[in-house]
Amino acid sequence: MTGHSDEEAASLSMKQCREKRVSFPPDEEMVSAFVESEVELRGAESLTLTDVILAYMQSCEKHNVPPNPKALDQLKQINCVTDRARCLDLSGERLDYCSCESLEEILKSVQFDFISLRGAELEENGASSLLDMFLYYGSATHLDVSSNSGLGFSGWLSLSHLLKQSGCLWRLDACNMPMVDYAAQTLSKALLTSRLTVLHLENTRLSGKPLFTLVGALKKNTALQELYLCENNFNGYQDSLQLGDLLKYNSILKILDLSNNPITDSGLEEICDALSFQKTGLKTLILSNNQITHLGMSHLQKILPRLKTLETLNLDKNNLENRGIHTLKESLMINRSLLQLGLASTGITCEGAVTLAEILAENLKIQRLDIRHNQVLTGGLMALTLGLKINHTLISLDLDQHLKEEKDEFLIETQKMLLCRISDLCAANAAASEETAQRPAPPNVADRSATTPSLPNSLPRPNS
């Protein structure tokens, strides 16, 4: 809506919006009506798949649109209309207002685990009507509305209602469309009370004020566990300040993906400072391709020994070089929370691989290490092999399987042998780990007391 402020655009959009076919009474009445409709629609044993298809085709005729072949094909694959079907995939299908209205006959009778409207060219009125139906009929547990830039104010408002009131929707994908102010505001208000646990907002220009608005809501959110914010063109330090604020005040998030954003070393400092506040929350932090250099590793180096919950750290595609790995050396030796570390495409050579081998010899917690797409030659592979002879926890060491150029043919053959040896050592660690996991746990004190005499009061009981 070019030429209008957000408030004017919202007002204009509301005036243009048609009357919805699905309207909502007060919450209590809506819940009661929903339960009644559940009994009526889901409990009707006489309802067949043929009935649903016929009703949909009649609805298409009524709205003067052709039946969607993709929808019909998927309906024919449904085994039971009273159970949730796996998927209704309408991605790439152009859905105008009448096409959306015709889908109500399907949504009345069938619920789905996943509904995809990605790139469906949704118009504001059609999107609003369809999202209202999703709420009323409990249509999806996972919804993808990505690549629909025409949602407009009414569409985002209906999406907000869906997020606030749905009892079954646990994942939303809303990627590849600009997060303008009114969209950020309606989404943020919904997230204050939403039951959503997974949210994908990749490539939505979520920077500056929209990010500030979203973070404000997420600091109070008590349900969201996974947040994906890739490719949002963050403005560096200021946006990283907001993300740090999120990590300081939100202890519910388990996964935060910030890949393909210009975080830079100064932004990483804010994020690292905030990580010290994570006592029970974040387990996975993805910082891939964030324009971080070896200088930023000094901030990570300070916080890594104190981390108690972070299990996965991905630093792929950052120019860390051997210097960055050396900076992290001591802190990675001390850390006891990290299970997976991603260092693919980080400018590591044999020197960095030797440092990693020293880390593996000391760190008895890490299970997966990815160093693909680095210039690790025979000397580095040899060091890693020696490190793995001491380390018995690493079950996966991801390396380039194509042989790197060496001056001597003998060294190329040695590479091949070392790659096989590393694979065998990881496999042995994995087998030993699985055997340990399957081994029965020793009986606790309560169990022992049932089969052994009571200990004298003068002797301390063993700890459970």
N, C-alpha and C positions, 0 to 999 in steps of 0.2 A: 504494500500500500504506500507507494512512493509519495512523498510530499506531505504526509501527515505525521503528527507526533503519535507515540504509542497510545495515549489516551484517546486521541481523535480516531485513530484506527480502530480501537476497540469499540468505540461508540458507533462508528459507521458499520462495522462488522455486525454488531448486534441488530442494527436496523435492517440489514440485508438478510439476516437469518430467517428462514422460514419456520413455521410452527412445527415442532417435533411430533412424531407419531408416538414416541415413548416419553411420558412425563412422569415425574416422581412426586408422590405424596410425602408427608413427613416420614422420618426414618422408621418409627415404630410400625406405621401402617405399611410401609414399603417392605419391611422384613416379613410382616404377617402375610402380605400379598405374595411375596416371593415364595414363602413356604407352601402356600396354597397352590401356586402355579407349579412348584416342584412336584407336588403330589399328583396334580392333574396331568402335567405333561410327561413326567418321567415314569409315573406309575401306570400309565395306560398300556396294558399288555397288548392291546389290539393294534397299536401303532407299529407300522412296518416301514422298512426302508423305501419300499415302493410308494407308500403314502407321502413320505417326506419329499421324494423326488417329484412326484406329481404336484404336490402343493407348491414347490419351488417353481416349477414350469408354469403353473397357473399364475403365480405371483409375477413372474417375468412378463407374461402376456398382459396382465393387468397394468403393469408399469411401462409397457411398450419397449421392453429391452430384450435382446436375445439371451437365452440361458447361457451361463458361462460354462464352456466345455470343460475347463480345468476343475471347476467346482463339481460338475456332474461326475467326472471321472473319479474324483476323490470320494464322493458320496457312495458310489457303487462299490468301493472297497471297504466300507464300514460293515462290521460284522453284527454289531448290536447297537441300536439307537439309544438304549437306556444306560450304556456305559460311555465314559468319555472316549471319543475317537482320538487317534494319535495327532492328526494334523489337518488343518484347512489352509492350504498354501495358495494364496492369491497374489503372490509377489509378481510384479511386472504386468498385472492385469489392470487395464484402465477401468476404475470404478467411479462413475459419475453418481449423482444423487439418486437417480432411479435404480441404478444397479445396486447401490447400497440398500435401498428400501426393499428390493426384491429378495435380498438375502435373509430377511427376517423370518421367512418360512423355514429356512434351514436352522437358524439359531433358536427358534422356538422349540425344536425337537431334539437337537443334537448339541452336546457340549464337546469341547476339544481341549487337548492338552496344550496345543500350540496353534496360534493363528498368525499367519504372516500376511501383512499388507504392504510389505516393503516395495517402494516404487510403484504404488497403485494409482498415482496421480489423483489422490483424494482431494475433492473440493471441500470447502469449509462446511457447507450444509450437510453433505453426504457423510463426511467424517464425523461430525457431531452426532448425527442420527445413528450411525453405526456403532459408535462408542457407547452411546446411551443403551443400545440394545445389548452390547457386551456386558454392561453392568446389570441390566435387568434380568438377563437369562443366565448369568454366570458362565459366559461362553468360553473363556480361556484362562489357563493358568500361566501361560507364557504368551506375550503379545509383542509383535514386531511391527511398528509403524514407521520405520526408518525411510528416508528418502521421499518424504511427502511434505514438501515445503509449502503446500497450500492449505495446511490445517487451519490457519487463521485463528482469531481470538476464540470463536465458538468451539472449534475443534480442540484447542488446548484446554478450554474450560471443561468440556465433556471428558477429556482425558484426566483432568484433575479430579473430577467427581468419581470417575472409575477407580483411580488410585486410592482415594480417601475411603470409599465405601465398599469396594470389592473384598469379599472374604476368601477368594480363591486365587487371585492374581498374585504371583510371586516374582515374576520377571518381566521387565519392560525394556525393549530396545527402541530407542528414539534417536537414531544416528543420522548423519548426513543431511541435516537441515539446520538452518541458523537458529540459535537460541536467543531470540530477541527479548526485550525486557519483559513484555507481558507473558511470554511463554515461560521465562525463568521464574516469574512471580507466581503464576498459577501452579507450576510444577513444584516449587518450593513449599507453597502452602499445603499442597497435598502430602508432601513428604513428612510433614510434621506429625501426621497420624497414620500414614500408609503402612500396610503390612508387607510391602514390597521388600524382597531380600536381595534381588539382583537388578542393577540398573546400568544400561549401556548408553552412554552419551558421546560416542566417538564422532569427531568431525562435526561439531555443532557450534563452533566459534564461541565456546563457553569461556570467555575471558573478561576481565574487568568487572563491571557491575553485575552481569548475570552470574559470574562465578561467586562473587561476594554474596549475592542473594541466596544461591544454592547452598553455600557453606553455612550460612546463617541458620538454615533449616536443618541441615545434616548434623550440626552440633547438638541438636535436641532430638534427633531421630533415634529410635531405639529398636529398629527392625532391620534396616539395610545392612547387609553383610558384604556385598561385592559391588564396587564402583569402578567403572571403566571410562576413563577420560582421555583416551588416545587422540592424537591429531587435533588438538583444539587451539594450537598456535598461541599458547600462553605467552604473556608479555614478560617472562623471566622472573625477576625478583618479586614484583608486586603480587602476581598470581601465586607464586611459591609461598609468599607470606600467608595468603589465604589458606593454601593447602596445609601449611604448618599449623595454622589455627584449627583446622579440621581435625588433625591428628592429636592435637593437645586436648580437645574437648570431647572427641568421639572415641569411645572404647568398644564400640560394637562392630565396626568395620573389620573384616578379616582379609579382604583383598582390595588393593588400590593399584590400578594400572594407569600410569602417567606417561606411557611410551609415546615417542614421536612428538614431543613437545620441547621447546627451548627452555629447559629448567636452568641450565648453566650451573657453574660452580657456586655462585652466590645463592641461587635458589636452593641448591642441595644443602647448603648450610642451614637454611631455615627448616627444611624437612628433617634433617638430622637432629637439630635441637628439639623438634617436636616429638621425635621417636622416643626420647627419654621419658615421655609421659605415658607411653604405651605399656601398661602393666599386664593387661589381660586381653588385648584386642588384636591388632594387626599381625597377620601371619605371612602375607605375601605382598611384597612391594616390587613393582615392575618399573624400572627406570631405564628402559631401553631407548637408545637414540635420543638422548636428552641434552646433547652438546656439553657433556661433562668431560673434564680432562683429569690428568693425574693430580692436579692441584686440589680438585674436589675431594680426593680420597683422604685428605687430612681431616675433613669433617666426619667422614664415615669411620675413620680410624679411632676417633674419640668415643663414638657411641657404640660401636660393635661389641666391645667387652661387656657392656651393661645391658644389652638386649636380652630379654627373657622369652619373648613370644615370637619374634620374627623367624620364620622357618625357610622362606624363599626370598632371595634377593637377585634380581635380574639387572645386570649392568651392561647387557649386550650393546654393541654398536656405539660405544663411547670411546673416545681416544685416551684410554687410560695408560697405555704403554707399560713397559716393564717397571717404570718408576712408580706408577700407581699401584701395581701389585706389591712392590717392595714396601710401599707406605702401609699397605693393609696387612702385611705379613704378621706382625706381632699380635694385632687385634684378632685376626682370624684364628691364630693358634689358641687364643684364650676363649673365644666365643664358644658357647655351648648350646645355642639355639638354632643356628642355621643348619638346615638339612640339604638345601639346594642353592647353588651359586651359579649364575649365568655370566660368562665372560667371553662369549662369542664375538668375534670381530672387534676386538679391543686393542689391537696393535701389539699383541704379545709375541715375543720370539722365544728362542731357547732359554735365554736368561730369565724371562718371566716364568717359564715352565719349571726351571730349577727351583725358583722361589715357591711355586705352587707345590712342588714335590716336598719341600721342607715343611710347608703348612700341613700337607696330608700326613706327614709322619708324626705330627703333634696333635692335630685335631682328630679326635676319635668320635665325632658326632656327624660330620657331613656325609651325605649319602649320594648326592649327584653333583657333578661338576661339568659344565659345558665350556669347552675352549675351542670350538670349531672356528674355521675361517681366521686362523692366526698362523703366523709363520713359525710353527713349531717343527723343527727338523729332528734328525736322529738323536742329537745330544739331549734335547728336551724330552723326547720319548724315553730315552734311557733313564733320565732322572725320575720321571713319573713312574716308571716301572719299579725302580728302587723304593720310591715312596709308598707304592701300593703293597710292597712286600711287608711293610710295617703296619700300614693302615688296613683295618679289617671291617670298616663300616661303609666305605665307598662301594656302591653297587652299580654305578653308571658313570663312566668318564667319556663324554662325547668328544670325539676327535675326528678330523677329516680322514676319510678312509682312502682317498686317493693319495698316492705317494708323492712327496715333495721332491723337488729337484735337488740333487746332491752332486758334488763334483766326482765322487767315486761310486762306481756301480755297486761295490760292496756295501756302502752305506745305504743305498736304496733297498737292497735285500735285507739289511738289518732293520730298516724301518718296518718292512712287512712283518718280520719276526716279532718286533716289539709291539706292534699293533695287536697281533694275535695274543701275545703274552698279557698285555693290559686287559684285553677282553676276557681272557681266562681268569685273571685275578679278580676282576669285578664279578664274574659269574660265580666264583667260589665264595666271595663275600656275600652275594645274594642268597646262595644256597644255605650258607651258615646262618644268615639272618632269619631265613624262613624256618629253618630247623629250630632255632631258639624261640621263635614266635609260637611254634606249635608245641613246644615242650610244656608240660603241665606246670603251673605255678606252684611253688612250695606252699604247704599248708600254713595258714595263719595261726595266731595264738589260740583263737577260739576253737579251730579244728584240732589242734594238738591237745587241748585240755580234755577233749572227749576220749582220747586214747592213751593218755599218759597220766600218772599220778599228779596231784596238785603239788606245786612247789611250796616249800616252807615259807612262812611269812617273812623270815629273816633274810631270805635271798631275793634279789631283784628279779622280776620277771623279764624275759627277753622282749625286746621291742617287736611289734607286729610288722 
